[in-house]
Amino acid sequence: MKPLLLAATFPVAMLVLWHVFTVGRPGSLIPPPHEVWLELQDLAFGGINDDAFSRTLHIHLLASVSRVYGGFALALVVALPLGMLIGRVPLVRQVIDPTLQILRPVPVTAWLPLAMILFGLGPRSAFFLVFLGAFYPILVNTVFGVRSVEPRLFEAAAMLGCNGSAQFFRVVLPAALPSIFTGMRLGLGFAWVVIVVGEMTGVQTGLGAIIMEARQLSRTEIVISGMIVIGIVGFLSDQLVMLLGRRLLSWSPSHG
């Protein structure tokens, strides 16, 4: 109970300050907390404002979740084997890693115009940007995990008859899993960060789409509501990855 109370202290203090500085100021661009709460209810269930945004939260949430998890899954499928190859095979590292390291510092926002040229306006551009945001954290942590595997593990595996490609699955992958799960957490977090930028590419549905539309209409309460939903769903997504990590890595001191 005490950890929950401690965790609630800071957000409650922020809500109090938010209320004090915004309540009773009709001309303020930042609405008080109770207006945002009412807007969240209207987005979810309707019956308050009855405008174009009412009762649409489930549509936008489902669209964003599908793009985030779809882009994240594709990033995992690509980055995991590539990271293992870069970390384990010197030739692959020498050929591919320099190019990836040059591209890695390029922010996702800089890819936005090129994504729209390559994939056009719509969900495909958003999907690509989410994939890009999740790709590098998974890749970098996978490479780090693979390169951190102790050499004596390979020697022990060879003595037991495990050689060649079999070592990838029986030695490299299990030993690198803690780093891989760290990369997964970071990648999924970046995917949620990027979704707003990704949904600036002309999509009609999604949390990022309603945030951008509400910004143009000066509906700050909807902007803040969208931010809150992204924060909550992103937090739950992170907890899901952590739960999976604790179950699969119960043997690891850092994940047990």
Beta strands, then each sheet from edge to edge (+ up, - down):
end
